[in-house]
Amino acid sequence: MDNFDKLVERYTPMVHRILQSLSIYRNREEFYQTALIGLWEAQRGFNPEKGNFTNYAYSYIKGKLL
C-alpha cells in the first residue's frame, strides 16, 4: 500500500488538472475518489513495454471520469 500512497502523492496535481479540465465542481470528492480508483487500475494494468506510465495514467483516469 505504501507504493500506491507514493503514486497518489505524485499524481494528485494531475488528477486535479483533469478534474478542472472537465469542469467538475459539484461532487468533487466523489469524482476525486473515482480518479484515484482509475489511478490504481492504471497501475495494475500498465505494461511498460507499450509506453510511458504518465500518459497511460492520464488517459485512463480521464476515461474513467468521463
HTML snippet that shows the backbone in 3Dmol.js (N, CA, C, O; Angstrom):
<script src="https://3Dmol.org/build/3Dmol-min.js"></script>
<div id="view" style="width:600px;height:400px;position:relative"></div>
<script>
const pdb = `
ATOM      1  N   MET A   1       0.823  -1.198   0.000  1.00  0.00           N
ATOM      2  CA  MET A   1       0.000   0.000   0.000  1.00  0.00           C
ATOM      3  C   MET A   1       0.865   1.259   0.000  1.00  0.00           C
ATOM      4  O   MET A   1       0.456   2.301  -0.511  1.00  0.00           O
ATOM      5  N   ASP A   2       2.057   1.157   0.573  1.00  0.00           N
ATOM      6  CA  ASP A   2       2.952   2.304   0.628  1.00  0.00           C
ATOM      7  C   ASP A   2       3.309   2.782  -0.771  1.00  0.00           C
ATOM      8  O   ASP A   2       3.447   3.983  -1.006  1.00  0.00           O
ATOM      9  N   ASN A   3       3.457   1.845  -1.698  1.00  0.00           N
ATOM     10  CA  ASN A   3       3.781   2.182  -3.078  1.00  0.00           C
ATOM     11  C   ASN A   3       2.659   3.004  -3.719  1.00  0.00           C
ATOM     12  O   ASN A   3       2.929   3.963  -4.441  1.00  0.00           O
ATOM     13  N   PHE A   4       1.411   2.632  -3.460  1.00  0.00           N
ATOM     14  CA  PHE A   4       0.284   3.381  -4.020  1.00  0.00           C
ATOM     15  C   PHE A   4       0.177   4.761  -3.389  1.00  0.00           C
ATOM     16  O   PHE A   4      -0.184   5.725  -4.063  1.00  0.00           O
ATOM     17  N   ASP A   5       0.487   4.861  -2.103  1.00  0.00           N
ATOM     18  CA  ASP A   5       0.457   6.176  -1.443  1.00  0.00           C
ATOM     19  C   ASP A   5       1.437   7.139  -2.104  1.00  0.00           C
ATOM     20  O   ASP A   5       1.128   8.316  -2.289  1.00  0.00           O
ATOM     21  N   LYS A   6       2.605   6.643  -2.454  1.00  0.00           N
ATOM     22  CA  LYS A   6       3.589   7.476  -3.154  1.00  0.00           C
ATOM     23  C   LYS A   6       3.092   7.862  -4.539  1.00  0.00           C
ATOM     24  O   LYS A   6       3.313   8.983  -4.997  1.00  0.00           O
ATOM     25  N   LEU A   7       2.422   6.928  -5.202  1.00  0.00           N
ATOM     26  CA  LEU A   7       1.859   7.196  -6.526  1.00  0.00           C
ATOM     27  C   LEU A   7       0.784   8.280  -6.441  1.00  0.00           C
ATOM     28  O   LEU A   7       0.735   9.177  -7.283  1.00  0.00           O
ATOM     29  N   VAL A   8      -0.072   8.196  -5.427  1.00  0.00           N
ATOM     30  CA  VAL A   8      -1.122   9.197  -5.231  1.00  0.00           C
ATOM     31  C   VAL A   8      -0.501  10.563  -4.977  1.00  0.00           C
ATOM     32  O   VAL A   8      -0.949  11.568  -5.529  1.00  0.00           O
ATOM     33  N   GLU A   9       0.526  10.597  -4.146  1.00  0.00           N
ATOM     34  CA  GLU A   9       1.196  11.861  -3.848  1.00  0.00           C
ATOM     35  C   GLU A   9       1.796  12.479  -5.106  1.00  0.00           C
ATOM     36  O   GLU A   9       1.751  13.695  -5.291  1.00  0.00           O
ATOM     37  N   ARG A  10       2.348  11.647  -5.957  1.00  0.00           N
ATOM     38  CA  ARG A  10       2.986  12.142  -7.179  1.00  0.00           C
ATOM     39  C   ARG A  10       1.979  12.623  -8.222  1.00  0.00           C
ATOM     40  O   ARG A  10       2.221  13.613  -8.912  1.00  0.00           O
ATOM     41  N   TYR A  11       0.839  11.914  -8.337  1.00  0.00           N
ATOM     42  CA  TYR A  11      -0.111  12.202  -9.410  1.00  0.00           C
ATOM     43  C   TYR A  11      -1.332  13.013  -8.979  1.00  0.00           C
ATOM     44  O   TYR A  11      -2.220  13.244  -9.799  1.00  0.00           O
ATOM     45  N   THR A  12      -1.407  13.446  -7.737  1.00  0.00           N
ATOM     46  CA  THR A  12      -2.524  14.272  -7.276  1.00  0.00           C
ATOM     47  C   THR A  12      -2.667  15.564  -8.082  1.00  0.00           C
ATOM     48  O   THR A  12      -3.788  15.917  -8.447  1.00  0.00           O
ATOM     49  N   PRO A  13      -1.575  16.290  -8.378  1.00  0.00           N
ATOM     50  CA  PRO A  13      -1.746  17.502  -9.203  1.00  0.00           C
ATOM     51  C   PRO A  13      -2.347  17.200 -10.575  1.00  0.00           C
ATOM     52  O   PRO A  13      -3.161  17.974 -11.079  1.00  0.00           O
ATOM     53  N   MET A  14      -1.952  16.087 -11.177  1.00  0.00           N
ATOM     54  CA  MET A  14      -2.506  15.718 -12.473  1.00  0.00           C
ATOM     55  C   MET A  14      -3.998  15.412 -12.358  1.00  0.00           C
ATOM     56  O   MET A  14      -4.783  15.799 -13.225  1.00  0.00           O
ATOM     57  N   VAL A  15      -4.388  14.719 -11.291  1.00  0.00           N
ATOM     58  CA  VAL A  15      -5.802  14.399 -11.074  1.00  0.00           C
ATOM     59  C   VAL A  15      -6.611  15.686 -10.942  1.00  0.00           C
ATOM     60  O   VAL A  15      -7.698  15.794 -11.510  1.00  0.00           O
ATOM     61  N   HIS A  16      -6.095  16.652 -10.204  1.00  0.00           N
ATOM     62  CA  HIS A  16      -6.813  17.918 -10.042  1.00  0.00           C
ATOM     63  C   HIS A  16      -6.905  18.683 -11.368  1.00  0.00           C
ATOM     64  O   HIS A  16      -7.917  19.329 -11.639  1.00  0.00           O
ATOM     65  N   ARG A  17      -5.862  18.615 -12.186  1.00  0.00           N
ATOM     66  CA  ARG A  17      -5.920  19.263 -13.504  1.00  0.00           C
ATOM     67  C   ARG A  17      -6.969  18.597 -14.392  1.00  0.00           C
ATOM     68  O   ARG A  17      -7.678  19.278 -15.133  1.00  0.00           O
ATOM     69  N   ILE A  18      -7.067  17.290 -14.320  1.00  0.00           N
ATOM     70  CA  ILE A  18      -8.081  16.583 -15.114  1.00  0.00           C
ATOM     71  C   ILE A  18      -9.475  16.992 -14.652  1.00  0.00           C
ATOM     72  O   ILE A  18     -10.349  17.263 -15.475  1.00  0.00           O
ATOM     73  N   LEU A  19      -9.683  17.035 -13.347  1.00  0.00           N
ATOM     74  CA  LEU A  19     -10.987  17.455 -12.823  1.00  0.00           C
ATOM     75  C   LEU A  19     -11.325  18.868 -13.279  1.00  0.00           C
ATOM     76  O   LEU A  19     -12.468  19.146 -13.642  1.00  0.00           O
ATOM     77  N   GLN A  20     -10.355  19.747 -13.264  1.00  0.00           N
ATOM     78  CA  GLN A  20     -10.575  21.124 -13.702  1.00  0.00           C
ATOM     79  C   GLN A  20     -10.853  21.179 -15.201  1.00  0.00           C
ATOM     80  O   GLN A  20     -11.725  21.930 -15.638  1.00  0.00           O
ATOM     81  N   SER A  21     -10.122  20.394 -15.993  1.00  0.00           N
ATOM     82  CA  SER A  21     -10.315  20.425 -17.442  1.00  0.00           C
ATOM     83  C   SER A  21     -11.697  19.902 -17.841  1.00  0.00           C
ATOM     84  O   SER A  21     -12.231  20.275 -18.885  1.00  0.00           O
ATOM     85  N   LEU A  22     -12.270  19.032 -16.998  1.00  0.00           N
ATOM     86  CA  LEU A  22     -13.610  18.505 -17.266  1.00  0.00           C
ATOM     87  C   LEU A  22     -14.701  19.354 -16.609  1.00  0.00           C
ATOM     88  O   LEU A  22     -15.880  19.001 -16.650  1.00  0.00           O
ATOM     89  N   SER A  23     -14.303  20.466 -16.009  1.00  0.00           N
ATOM     90  CA  SER A  23     -15.237  21.384 -15.331  1.00  0.00           C
ATOM     91  C   SER A  23     -16.075  20.673 -14.274  1.00  0.00           C
ATOM     92  O   SER A  23     -17.289  20.864 -14.193  1.00  0.00           O
ATOM     93  N   ILE A  24     -15.411  19.852 -13.469  1.00  0.00           N
ATOM     94  CA  ILE A  24     -16.090  19.143 -12.388  1.00  0.00           C
ATOM     95  C   ILE A  24     -15.945  19.971 -11.121  1.00  0.00           C
ATOM     96  O   ILE A  24     -14.850  20.111 -10.577  1.00  0.00           O
ATOM     97  N   TYR A  25     -17.064  20.518 -10.659  1.00  0.00           N
ATOM     98  CA  TYR A  25     -17.067  21.332  -9.458  1.00  0.00           C
ATOM     99  C   TYR A  25     -18.025  20.789  -8.413  1.00  0.00           C
ATOM    100  O   TYR A  25     -17.795  20.959  -7.216  1.00  0.00           O
ATOM    101  N   ARG A  26     -19.081  20.148  -8.840  1.00  0.00           N
ATOM    102  CA  ARG A  26     -20.019  19.531  -7.910  1.00  0.00           C
ATOM    103  C   ARG A  26     -19.573  18.102  -7.645  1.00  0.00           C
ATOM    104  O   ARG A  26     -19.018  17.443  -8.524  1.00  0.00           O
ATOM    105  N   ASN A  27     -19.813  17.634  -6.449  1.00  0.00           N
ATOM    106  CA  ASN A  27     -19.436  16.274  -6.044  1.00  0.00           C
ATOM    107  C   ASN A  27     -17.960  15.997  -6.334  1.00  0.00           C
ATOM    108  O   ASN A  27     -17.590  14.895  -6.737  1.00  0.00           O
ATOM    109  N   ARG A  28     -17.142  16.995  -6.126  1.00  0.00           N
ATOM    110  CA  ARG A  28     -15.716  16.892  -6.460  1.00  0.00           C
ATOM    111  C   ARG A  28     -15.029  15.756  -5.689  1.00  0.00           C
ATOM    112  O   ARG A  28     -14.160  15.078  -6.239  1.00  0.00           O
ATOM    113  N   GLU A  29     -15.407  15.545  -4.431  1.00  0.00           N
ATOM    114  CA  GLU A  29     -14.784  14.492  -3.631  1.00  0.00           C
ATOM    115  C   GLU A  29     -15.077  13.115  -4.210  1.00  0.00           C
ATOM    116  O   GLU A  29     -14.206  12.245  -4.227  1.00  0.00           O
ATOM    117  N   GLU A  30     -16.299  12.920  -4.684  1.00  0.00           N
ATOM    118  CA  GLU A  30     -16.660  11.634  -5.289  1.00  0.00           C
ATOM    119  C   GLU A  30     -15.886  11.405  -6.579  1.00  0.00           C
ATOM    120  O   GLU A  30     -15.407  10.299  -6.828  1.00  0.00           O
ATOM    121  N   PHE A  31     -15.762  12.436  -7.395  1.00  0.00           N
ATOM    122  CA  PHE A  31     -15.005  12.311  -8.633  1.00  0.00           C
ATOM    123  C   PHE A  31     -13.518  12.109  -8.348  1.00  0.00           C
ATOM    124  O   PHE A  31     -12.835  11.392  -9.079  1.00  0.00           O
ATOM    125  N   TYR A  32     -13.019  12.743  -7.284  1.00  0.00           N
ATOM    126  CA  TYR A  32     -11.621  12.561  -6.902  1.00  0.00           C
ATOM    127  C   TYR A  32     -11.373  11.101  -6.516  1.00  0.00           C
ATOM    128  O   TYR A  32     -10.356  10.520  -6.896  1.00  0.00           O
ATOM    129  N   GLN A  33     -12.295  10.515  -5.767  1.00  0.00           N
ATOM    130  CA  GLN A  33     -12.162   9.103  -5.399  1.00  0.00           C
ATOM    131  C   GLN A  33     -12.222   8.206  -6.629  1.00  0.00           C
ATOM    132  O   GLN A  33     -11.481   7.227  -6.717  1.00  0.00           O
ATOM    133  N   THR A  34     -13.090   8.527  -7.571  1.00  0.00           N
ATOM    134  CA  THR A  34     -13.168   7.768  -8.815  1.00  0.00           C
ATOM    135  C   THR A  34     -11.860   7.873  -9.588  1.00  0.00           C
ATOM    136  O   THR A  34     -11.401   6.897 -10.182  1.00  0.00           O
ATOM    137  N   ALA A  35     -11.263   9.060  -9.576  1.00  0.00           N
ATOM    138  CA  ALA A  35      -9.982   9.255 -10.249  1.00  0.00           C
ATOM    139  C   ALA A  35      -8.888   8.429  -9.579  1.00  0.00           C
ATOM    140  O   ALA A  35      -8.028   7.877 -10.265  1.00  0.00           O
ATOM    141  N   LEU A  36      -8.908   8.337  -8.252  1.00  0.00           N
ATOM    142  CA  LEU A  36      -7.915   7.517  -7.559  1.00  0.00           C
ATOM    143  C   LEU A  36      -8.096   6.043  -7.864  1.00  0.00           C
ATOM    144  O   LEU A  36      -7.119   5.303  -7.976  1.00  0.00           O
ATOM    145  N   ILE A  37      -9.331   5.618  -7.996  1.00  0.00           N
ATOM    146  CA  ILE A  37      -9.584   4.229  -8.408  1.00  0.00           C
ATOM    147  C   ILE A  37      -9.031   4.006  -9.811  1.00  0.00           C
ATOM    148  O   ILE A  37      -8.444   2.963 -10.098  1.00  0.00           O
ATOM    149  N   GLY A  38      -9.223   4.993 -10.682  1.00  0.00           N
ATOM    150  CA  GLY A  38      -8.660   4.904 -12.030  1.00  0.00           C
ATOM    151  C   GLY A  38      -7.146   4.841 -12.003  1.00  0.00           C
ATOM    152  O   GLY A  38      -6.548   4.105 -12.789  1.00  0.00           O
ATOM    153  N   LEU A  39      -6.516   5.592 -11.122  1.00  0.00           N
ATOM    154  CA  LEU A  39      -5.054   5.553 -10.984  1.00  0.00           C
ATOM    155  C   LEU A  39      -4.598   4.180 -10.519  1.00  0.00           C
ATOM    156  O   LEU A  39      -3.608   3.645 -11.020  1.00  0.00           O
ATOM    157  N   TRP A  40      -5.315   3.614  -9.567  1.00  0.00           N
ATOM    158  CA  TRP A  40      -4.983   2.285  -9.068  1.00  0.00           C
ATOM    159  C   TRP A  40      -5.126   1.233 -10.165  1.00  0.00           C
ATOM    160  O   TRP A  40      -4.268   0.364 -10.316  1.00  0.00           O
ATOM    161  N   GLU A  41      -6.214   1.318 -10.930  1.00  0.00           N
ATOM    162  CA  GLU A  41      -6.416   0.376 -12.029  1.00  0.00           C
ATOM    163  C   GLU A  41      -5.356   0.555 -13.115  1.00  0.00           C
ATOM    164  O   GLU A  41      -4.902  -0.420 -13.713  1.00  0.00           O
ATOM    165  N   ALA A  42      -4.967   1.803 -13.364  1.00  0.00           N
ATOM    166  CA  ALA A  42      -3.926   2.074 -14.358  1.00  0.00           C
ATOM    167  C   ALA A  42      -2.600   1.471 -13.911  1.00  0.00           C
ATOM    168  O   ALA A  42      -1.852   0.933 -14.727  1.00  0.00           O
ATOM    169  N   GLN A  43      -2.312   1.562 -12.624  1.00  0.00           N
ATOM    170  CA  GLN A  43      -1.072   0.986 -12.102  1.00  0.00           C
ATOM    171  C   GLN A  43      -1.065  -0.528 -12.284  1.00  0.00           C
ATOM    172  O   GLN A  43      -0.044  -1.110 -12.649  1.00  0.00           O
ATOM    173  N   ARG A  44      -2.190  -1.153 -12.032  1.00  0.00           N
ATOM    174  CA  ARG A  44      -2.273  -2.612 -12.136  1.00  0.00           C
ATOM    175  C   ARG A  44      -2.208  -3.092 -13.586  1.00  0.00           C
ATOM    176  O   ARG A  44      -1.657  -4.158 -13.860  1.00  0.00           O
ATOM    177  N   GLY A  45      -2.766  -2.312 -14.514  1.00  0.00           N
ATOM    178  CA  GLY A  45      -2.842  -2.760 -15.895  1.00  0.00           C
ATOM    179  C   GLY A  45      -1.750  -2.237 -16.810  1.00  0.00           C
ATOM    180  O   GLY A  45      -1.770  -2.506 -18.011  1.00  0.00           O
ATOM    181  N   PHE A  46      -0.795  -1.492 -16.259  1.00  0.00           N
ATOM    182  CA  PHE A  46       0.226  -0.858 -17.087  1.00  0.00           C
ATOM    183  C   PHE A  46       1.246  -1.868 -17.584  1.00  0.00           C
ATOM    184  O   PHE A  46       1.723  -2.718 -16.831  1.00  0.00           O
ATOM    185  N   ASN A  47       1.572  -1.761 -18.865  1.00  0.00           N
ATOM    186  CA  ASN A  47       2.610  -2.581 -19.488  1.00  0.00           C
ATOM    187  C   ASN A  47       3.745  -1.645 -19.904  1.00  0.00           C
ATOM    188  O   ASN A  47       3.568  -0.861 -20.836  1.00  0.00           O
ATOM    189  N   PRO A  48       4.908  -1.702 -19.242  1.00  0.00           N
ATOM    190  CA  PRO A  48       5.991  -0.763 -19.538  1.00  0.00           C
ATOM    191  C   PRO A  48       6.539  -0.878 -20.958  1.00  0.00           C
ATOM    192  O   PRO A  48       7.175   0.055 -21.448  1.00  0.00           O
ATOM    193  N   GLU A  49       6.305  -1.987 -21.615  1.00  0.00           N
ATOM    194  CA  GLU A  49       6.783  -2.158 -22.988  1.00  0.00           C
ATOM    195  C   GLU A  49       5.989  -1.313 -23.976  1.00  0.00           C
ATOM    196  O   GLU A  49       6.442  -1.082 -25.098  1.00  0.00           O
ATOM    197  N   LYS A  50       4.825  -0.858 -23.576  1.00  0.00           N
ATOM    198  CA  LYS A  50       3.948  -0.138 -24.506  1.00  0.00           C
ATOM    199  C   LYS A  50       4.010   1.378 -24.383  1.00  0.00           C
ATOM    200  O   LYS A  50       3.327   2.078 -25.131  1.00  0.00           O
ATOM    201  N   GLY A  51       4.819   1.909 -23.453  1.00  0.00           N
ATOM    202  CA  GLY A  51       4.924   3.359 -23.388  1.00  0.00           C
ATOM    203  C   GLY A  51       5.124   3.893 -21.998  1.00  0.00           C
ATOM    204  O   GLY A  51       5.532   3.180 -21.080  1.00  0.00           O
ATOM    205  N   ASN A  52       4.825   5.178 -21.863  1.00  0.00           N
ATOM    206  CA  ASN A  52       5.046   5.941 -20.648  1.00  0.00           C
ATOM    207  C   ASN A  52       3.851   5.811 -19.705  1.00  0.00           C
ATOM    208  O   ASN A  52       2.702   5.880 -20.141  1.00  0.00           O
ATOM    209  N   PHE A  53       4.126   5.620 -18.400  1.00  0.00           N
ATOM    210  CA  PHE A  53       3.034   5.465 -17.441  1.00  0.00           C
ATOM    211  C   PHE A  53       2.228   6.743 -17.279  1.00  0.00           C
ATOM    212  O   PHE A  53       1.007   6.683 -17.131  1.00  0.00           O
ATOM    213  N   THR A  54       2.885   7.897 -17.306  1.00  0.00           N
ATOM    214  CA  THR A  54       2.174   9.153 -17.099  1.00  0.00           C
ATOM    215  C   THR A  54       1.093   9.358 -18.155  1.00  0.00           C
ATOM    216  O   THR A  54      -0.034   9.731 -17.830  1.00  0.00           O
ATOM    217  N   ASN A  55       1.431   9.118 -19.402  1.00  0.00           N
ATOM    218  CA  ASN A  55       0.442   9.256 -20.478  1.00  0.00           C
ATOM    219  C   ASN A  55      -0.685   8.242 -20.333  1.00  0.00           C
ATOM    220  O   ASN A  55      -1.855   8.564 -20.537  1.00  0.00           O
ATOM    221  N   TYR A  56      -0.322   7.022 -19.980  1.00  0.00           N
ATOM    222  CA  TYR A  56      -1.317   5.966 -19.792  1.00  0.00           C
ATOM    223  C   TYR A  56      -2.266   6.321 -18.641  1.00  0.00           C
ATOM    224  O   TYR A  56      -3.485   6.196 -18.761  1.00  0.00           O
ATOM    225  N   ALA A  57      -1.676   6.766 -17.523  1.00  0.00           N
ATOM    226  CA  ALA A  57      -2.490   7.115 -16.351  1.00  0.00           C
ATOM    227  C   ALA A  57      -3.428   8.275 -16.670  1.00  0.00           C
ATOM    228  O   ALA A  57      -4.598   8.249 -16.287  1.00  0.00           O
ATOM    229  N   TYR A  58      -2.925   9.289 -17.366  1.00  0.00           N
ATOM    230  CA  TYR A  58      -3.752  10.444 -17.726  1.00  0.00           C
ATOM    231  C   TYR A  58      -4.957   9.987 -18.553  1.00  0.00           C
ATOM    232  O   TYR A  58      -6.094  10.345 -18.248  1.00  0.00           O
ATOM    233  N   SER A  59      -4.709   9.209 -19.581  1.00  0.00           N
ATOM    234  CA  SER A  59      -5.801   8.739 -20.446  1.00  0.00           C
ATOM    235  C   SER A  59      -6.775   7.847 -19.686  1.00  0.00           C
ATOM    236  O   SER A  59      -7.989   7.950 -19.861  1.00  0.00           O
ATOM    237  N   TYR A  60      -6.240   6.978 -18.846  1.00  0.00           N
ATOM    238  CA  TYR A  60      -7.086   6.047 -18.110  1.00  0.00           C
ATOM    239  C   TYR A  60      -7.977   6.790 -17.112  1.00  0.00           C
ATOM    240  O   TYR A  60      -9.174   6.516 -17.018  1.00  0.00           O
ATOM    241  N   ILE A  61      -7.393   7.725 -16.374  1.00  0.00           N
ATOM    242  CA  ILE A  61      -8.158   8.476 -15.374  1.00  0.00           C
ATOM    243  C   ILE A  61      -9.222   9.330 -16.045  1.00  0.00           C
ATOM    244  O   ILE A  61     -10.370   9.363 -15.602  1.00  0.00           O
ATOM    245  N   LYS A  62      -8.842  10.022 -17.116  1.00  0.00           N
ATOM    246  CA  LYS A  62      -9.812  10.873 -17.814  1.00  0.00           C
ATOM    247  C   LYS A  62     -10.955  10.038 -18.384  1.00  0.00           C
ATOM    248  O   LYS A  62     -12.117  10.440 -18.306  1.00  0.00           O
ATOM    249  N   GLY A  63     -10.636   8.893 -18.948  1.00  0.00           N
ATOM    250  CA  GLY A  63     -11.665   7.995 -19.455  1.00  0.00           C
ATOM    251  C   GLY A  63     -12.570   7.478 -18.356  1.00  0.00           C
ATOM    252  O   GLY A  63     -13.779   7.354 -18.550  1.00  0.00           O
ATOM    253  N   LYS A  64     -12.001   7.180 -17.214  1.00  0.00           N
ATOM    254  CA  LYS A  64     -12.803   6.710 -16.085  1.00  0.00           C
ATOM    255  C   LYS A  64     -13.773   7.797 -15.615  1.00  0.00           C
ATOM    256  O   LYS A  64     -14.913   7.499 -15.256  1.00  0.00           O
ATOM    257  N   LEU A  65     -13.332   9.035 -15.616  1.00  0.00           N
ATOM    258  CA  LEU A  65     -14.199  10.127 -15.173  1.00  0.00           C
ATOM    259  C   LEU A  65     -15.281  10.458 -16.198  1.00  0.00           C
ATOM    260  O   LEU A  65     -16.383  10.866 -15.834  1.00  0.00           O
ATOM    261  N   LEU A  66     -14.966  10.283 -17.462  1.00  0.00           N
ATOM    262  CA  LEU A  66     -15.980  10.558 -18.487  1.00  0.00           C
ATOM    263  C   LEU A  66     -17.063   9.497 -18.447  1.00  0.00           C
ATOM    264  O   LEU A  66     -18.009   9.551 -19.232  1.00  0.00           O
TER     265      LEU A  66
END
`;
const viewer = $3Dmol.createViewer("view");
viewer.addModel(pdb, "pdb");
viewer.setStyle({}, {cartoon: {color: "spectrum"}});
viewer.zoomTo();
viewer.render();
</script>
